[in-house]
């Protein structure tokens, strides 16, 4: 089977993006297009590739982020993309994309066309309210791991490019990084808009029990809804959990320290596998927190061929419910 975008030429301008979120979003969009068969051309500035020093760094001195995002690229010189290469799409931030001759031009900015102030991913998460989901007792925000705002914006750009490539006509697509971040947090944003901030605070209190618990051999992610509390309480089997302080999710959130003190010994006395099995039998959504080494041998990742033998990830695309057949060539699955 021929890959969907085989024969399409994409100009990846991530190395020239003025801001890091824009660069990461561009690279993610182009990674997805490359995984779907497109030929992605990436010019590098004379000063060098800015992705080469993006943390975290691997033992060989290369960037893990660059290795993840920049597979299957065709490198160009700084000005080579100005040659008569018939690009079907160009993706990047405003200036270079607007100057390209591609049929489809996808442009990233913070707030929309012409509104592109300096902005970090941390700033995007703060402005969109995402950081409010992970507050600390000390008041300092917890930055979420990875590059979730940028990668989500890259997915939005890929979706737009997929539609544009199908139409094969001249067009501009503008992606607002802030709008995408707000969409990621749409439940909280919608609650505030429709019912006010107090309602959002009450909603967060309803999820007050979501955290990790130490097990005998690691940690367990304790995620449960109000409806799951009776089953969890009975599973642990400590009479103190019948106390009125724990009668509702709101009260459990207000008395979290006391609740954790009661539950902690039960979790600490069991392995993650034992806890997961017992919880699943009661339909409680509890699961293990895996180490990096365990992820390499995870059966789900193996079945999806997400990691290759050297631990390098690939995009686990599905086509009609099966692994994309054009991706099977040369794949060295670790499983």
C-alpha positions as CSV (number, residue, x, y, z in Angstrom):
1,X,0.0,0.0,0.0
2,X,1.2,3.5,-0.9
3,X,1.5,5.9,2.0
4,X,-1.2,8.7,1.9
5,X,1.3,11.6,1.3
6,X,3.8,9.7,-0.8
7,X,5.0,12.2,-3.5
8,X,4.1,15.3,-1.5
9,X,7.0,17.7,-0.8
10,X,6.9,19.5,2.6
11,X,9.1,22.4,3.7
12,X,9.9,22.2,7.4
13,X,11.0,25.7,8.6
14,X,11.4,24.7,12.3
15,X,15.1,25.5,12.3
16,X,14.3,29.1,11.5
17,X,11.4,29.7,14.0
18,X,11.9,32.7,16.2
19,X,10.5,31.0,19.3
20,X,10.9,27.5,20.7
21,X,7.2,26.6,20.9
22,X,6.8,27.5,17.2
23,X,9.8,25.4,16.3
24,X,8.7,22.3,18.2
25,X,5.2,22.6,16.9
26,X,6.5,22.8,13.3
27,X,8.8,19.8,13.8
28,X,5.9,17.7,15.2
29,X,3.6,18.5,12.3
30,X,6.3,17.6,9.8
31,X,7.2,14.4,11.7
32,X,3.6,13.2,11.3
33,X,3.5,14.1,7.6
34,X,6.8,12.2,7.2
35,X,5.4,9.2,9.0
36,X,2.5,9.3,6.4
37,X,4.9,9.2,3.5
38,X,5.6,12.8,2.7
39,X,9.1,13.9,1.7
40,X,10.0,16.6,4.2
41,X,12.8,19.0,3.4
42,X,14.4,20.9,6.3
43,X,16.8,23.8,5.6
44,X,19.5,24.5,8.3
45,X,20.7,28.0,9.1
46,X,24.4,28.8,8.6
47,X,24.7,29.2,12.4
48,X,23.8,25.5,12.9
49,X,20.7,23.5,13.9
50,X,19.1,25.0,17.1
51,X,17.6,21.6,17.8
52,X,21.1,20.1,18.3
53,X,21.3,21.4,21.9
54,X,17.8,20.8,23.1
55,X,17.7,19.0,26.4
56,X,17.6,16.2,27.4
57,X,20.9,15.1,25.9
58,X,21.8,11.5,25.1
59,X,25.0,9.8,26.1
60,X,26.4,10.3,22.6
61,X,26.0,14.0,22.9
62,X,22.9,14.3,20.7
63,X,19.5,15.8,21.6
64,X,16.8,13.3,22.5
65,X,14.2,15.8,21.3
66,X,15.9,16.2,17.9
67,X,16.2,12.4,17.5
68,X,12.5,12.0,18.2
69,X,11.2,14.9,16.0
70,X,13.6,15.0,13.1
71,X,13.7,11.5,11.7
72,X,13.1,11.1,7.9
73,X,14.1,14.7,7.0
74,X,16.0,15.7,3.9
75,X,18.5,18.4,4.9
76,X,18.9,21.5,2.9
77,X,21.2,24.5,3.1
78,X,20.0,27.8,4.5
79,X,18.8,29.1,1.2
80,X,18.2,25.9,-0.8
81,X,14.5,26.0,-0.2
82,X,14.4,29.1,-2.5
83,X,15.2,26.9,-5.4
84,X,12.4,25.7,-7.7
85,X,11.4,22.7,-5.5
86,X,7.6,22.3,-6.0
87,X,6.6,22.3,-2.3
88,X,3.1,21.3,-1.6
89,X,3.2,22.8,1.9
90,X,5.4,25.0,4.0
91,X,5.1,24.9,7.8
92,X,6.7,27.4,10.3
93,X,6.2,30.7,11.9
94,X,5.1,33.8,10.0
95,X,8.0,35.4,8.0
96,X,9.6,32.5,6.2
97,X,6.3,30.7,5.6
98,X,4.7,33.8,4.1
99,X,7.8,34.2,1.8
100,X,7.7,30.6,0.5
101,X,6.1,29.5,-2.8
102,X,4.3,26.5,-1.4
103,X,0.7,25.9,-2.3
104,X,-0.3,25.5,1.3
105,X,1.3,27.6,4.0
106,X,0.8,26.8,7.7
107,X,1.9,29.5,10.1
108,X,2.2,29.4,13.9
109,X,1.8,32.4,16.2
110,X,1.0,32.9,19.9
111,X,-2.4,34.6,19.5
112,X,-3.1,34.6,15.8
113,X,-1.9,36.5,12.7
114,X,0.2,39.6,13.6
115,X,0.0,38.9,17.3
116,X,3.1,37.0,18.2
117,X,4.7,38.3,21.5
118,X,7.6,36.4,23.2
119,X,6.1,33.3,24.8
120,X,7.4,30.1,26.4
121,X,5.5,26.8,26.8
122,X,5.3,27.5,30.5
123,X,3.6,30.9,29.7
124,X,1.1,29.2,27.4
125,X,0.2,26.7,30.1
126,X,-0.2,29.5,32.7
127,X,-2.3,31.7,30.4
128,X,-4.6,28.8,29.3
129,X,-5.1,27.6,32.9
130,X,-3.4,24.2,32.4
131,X,-1.0,24.9,35.3
132,X,-4.0,25.3,37.6
133,X,-4.5,21.6,37.3
134,X,-1.3,20.9,39.1
135,X,-0.9,23.4,41.9
136,X,1.6,22.9,44.7
137,X,1.1,23.7,48.4
138,X,4.0,26.1,48.2
139,X,2.2,28.1,45.4
140,X,4.9,27.4,42.8
141,X,3.5,26.0,39.6
142,X,4.5,22.5,38.5
143,X,5.6,22.5,34.9
144,X,4.1,19.6,33.0
145,X,6.6,17.2,31.5
146,X,7.6,17.2,27.8
147,X,6.3,19.7,25.3
148,X,2.5,19.2,25.4
149,X,1.4,22.7,24.2
150,X,3.8,22.6,21.2
151,X,3.1,19.0,20.3
152,X,-0.6,19.6,20.4
153,X,-0.3,22.6,18.2
154,X,1.8,20.4,15.8
155,X,-1.1,17.9,15.7
156,X,-3.5,20.8,14.9
157,X,-1.2,21.9,12.1
158,X,-0.9,18.4,10.7
159,X,-4.7,18.1,10.7
160,X,-4.9,21.4,8.8
161,X,-2.2,20.3,6.4
162,X,-3.9,17.0,5.8
163,X,-7.1,18.8,4.7
164,X,-5.1,21.3,2.6
165,X,-3.1,18.7,0.8
166,X,-6.3,16.9,-0.2
167,X,-7.6,20.1,-1.8
168,X,-4.3,21.0,-3.6
169,X,-5.0,24.7,-3.8
170,X,-3.3,27.9,-2.6
171,X,-4.2,28.6,1.0
172,X,-3.0,29.9,4.3
173,X,-3.6,28.2,7.7
174,X,-3.0,30.1,10.9
175,X,-2.5,28.1,14.2
176,X,-2.7,30.0,17.5
177,X,-0.6,28.3,20.1
178,X,-2.8,29.9,22.8
179,X,-6.0,28.7,21.3
180,X,-4.7,25.1,21.1
181,X,-3.6,25.3,24.8
182,X,-7.1,26.5,25.7
183,X,-8.6,23.7,23.8
184,X,-6.4,21.2,25.7
185,X,-7.9,22.7,28.9
186,X,-11.4,23.1,27.4
187,X,-13.3,21.5,30.3
188,X,-11.9,23.9,32.9
189,X,-12.2,26.9,30.5
190,X,-15.8,26.1,29.7
191,X,-16.7,25.6,33.4
192,X,-15.3,29.1,34.2
193,X,-17.1,30.8,31.2
194,X,-20.4,29.1,31.8
195,X,-20.6,28.8,35.6
196,X,-17.9,31.0,37.0
197,X,-14.6,30.4,38.8
198,X,-16.2,29.1,42.0
199,X,-17.7,26.2,40.0
200,X,-14.2,25.4,38.6
201,X,-12.8,25.3,42.1
202,X,-15.6,22.9,43.2
203,X,-14.9,20.7,40.1
204,X,-11.2,20.5,41.0
205,X,-12.1,19.6,44.5
206,X,-14.1,16.7,43.1
207,X,-10.8,15.3,41.7
208,X,-8.9,15.9,44.9
209,X,-7.9,12.2,45.3
210,X,-5.9,12.0,42.1
211,X,-2.2,11.5,43.0
212,X,0.4,8.7,43.3
213,X,0.8,6.2,46.2
214,X,4.0,4.4,47.1
215,X,3.8,0.7,46.5
216,X,6.2,-2.1,47.6
217,X,8.1,-1.9,44.3
218,X,7.4,1.7,43.1
219,X,4.4,3.9,42.7
220,X,0.7,3.5,41.7
221,X,-1.4,6.2,40.1
222,X,-4.5,6.6,42.2
223,X,-7.1,8.0,39.9
224,X,-10.8,7.5,40.8
225,X,-14.1,9.2,40.5
226,X,-16.7,9.7,43.2
227,X,-18.5,6.6,42.1
228,X,-15.4,4.5,42.6
229,X,-14.9,5.5,46.2
230,X,-17.1,2.7,47.8
231,X,-15.2,0.0,45.8
232,X,-11.8,1.5,46.8
233,X,-12.8,1.9,50.4
234,X,-14.0,-1.7,50.6
235,X,-10.9,-2.9,48.7
236,X,-8.6,-1.3,51.3
237,X,-10.9,-2.6,54.1
238,X,-9.9,-0.2,56.9
239,X,-12.9,0.8,59.1
240,X,-11.5,4.3,59.5
241,X,-12.3,5.0,55.9
242,X,-16.0,5.0,57.0
243,X,-15.4,8.2,58.9
244,X,-17.7,11.2,58.0
245,X,-14.6,13.1,57.0
246,X,-14.3,11.0,53.9
247,X,-18.0,10.8,53.0
248,X,-17.8,12.9,49.8
249,X,-15.1,13.7,47.3
250,X,-15.0,17.3,48.5
251,X,-14.5,16.2,52.1
252,X,-11.8,13.7,51.0
253,X,-10.0,16.5,49.2
254,X,-10.2,18.7,52.3
255,X,-8.9,15.8,54.5
256,X,-6.3,14.4,52.0
257,X,-3.5,14.2,54.5
258,X,-5.5,12.1,57.0
259,X,-6.9,10.0,54.1
260,X,-3.4,9.3,52.8
261,X,-2.1,8.3,56.2
262,X,-4.8,5.6,56.4
263,X,-4.4,4.3,52.9
264,X,-0.6,4.5,52.6
265,X,0.2,1.3,54.6
266,X,-2.1,-0.8,52.4
267,X,-0.5,0.3,49.2
268,X,3.1,0.1,50.7
269,X,2.5,-3.6,51.6
270,X,1.7,-4.7,48.1
271,X,3.4,-4.7,44.7
272,X,2.2,-2.6,41.8
273,X,1.0,-5.7,39.9
274,X,-1.0,-7.0,42.9
275,X,-2.6,-3.6,43.4
276,X,-3.4,-3.2,39.7
277,X,-4.9,-6.7,39.5
278,X,-7.1,-6.2,42.6
279,X,-8.2,-2.8,41.5
280,X,-9.1,-3.9,38.0
281,X,-11.2,-6.8,39.4
282,X,-13.3,-4.1,41.2
283,X,-13.2,-1.8,38.0
284,X,-11.2,0.9,39.8
285,X,-9.0,2.8,37.4
286,X,-5.6,2.3,39.2
287,X,-2.4,1.5,37.3
288,X,1.3,1.4,37.9
289,X,3.8,4.2,37.3
290,X,6.4,2.6,35.0
291,X,10.1,3.3,35.0
292,X,11.9,4.2,31.7
293,X,13.4,0.7,31.6
294,X,9.9,-0.9,32.0
295,X,8.6,1.2,29.1
296,X,11.1,-0.4,26.8
297,X,9.7,-3.8,27.5
298,X,6.0,-2.8,27.8
299,X,3.7,-5.2,26.0
300,X,1.5,-2.4,24.7
301,X,4.4,-0.5,23.2
302,X,5.8,-3.7,21.7
303,X,2.4,-4.6,20.1
304,X,2.2,-1.1,18.6
305,X,5.9,-1.1,17.6
306,X,6.3,2.2,19.3
307,X,9.9,1.7,20.3
308,X,12.7,0.2,18.3
309,X,15.4,-2.0,19.7
310,X,17.6,1.0,20.6
311,X,14.7,2.7,22.4
312,X,14.2,5.2,19.7
313,X,10.4,6.0,19.4
314,X,8.5,6.0,16.1
315,X,4.9,7.2,15.3
316,X,2.6,4.2,15.9
317,X,0.1,4.9,13.1
318,X,-2.9,2.7,12.5
319,X,-4.6,2.2,9.2
320,X,-8.0,0.5,9.0
321,X,-7.3,-0.9,12.5
322,X,-3.9,-2.3,11.7
323,X,-0.3,-1.1,11.8
324,X,0.4,1.2,8.8
325,X,1.9,-1.3,6.2
326,X,4.3,1.3,4.7
327,X,5.9,1.6,8.1
328,X,6.8,-2.0,8.5
329,X,9.8,-1.8,6.1
330,X,13.0,-1.6,8.1
331,X,11.4,-1.4,11.5
332,X,13.6,-3.0,14.1
333,X,11.0,-3.7,16.9
334,X,12.5,-4.3,20.3
335,X,9.9,-7.0,21.0
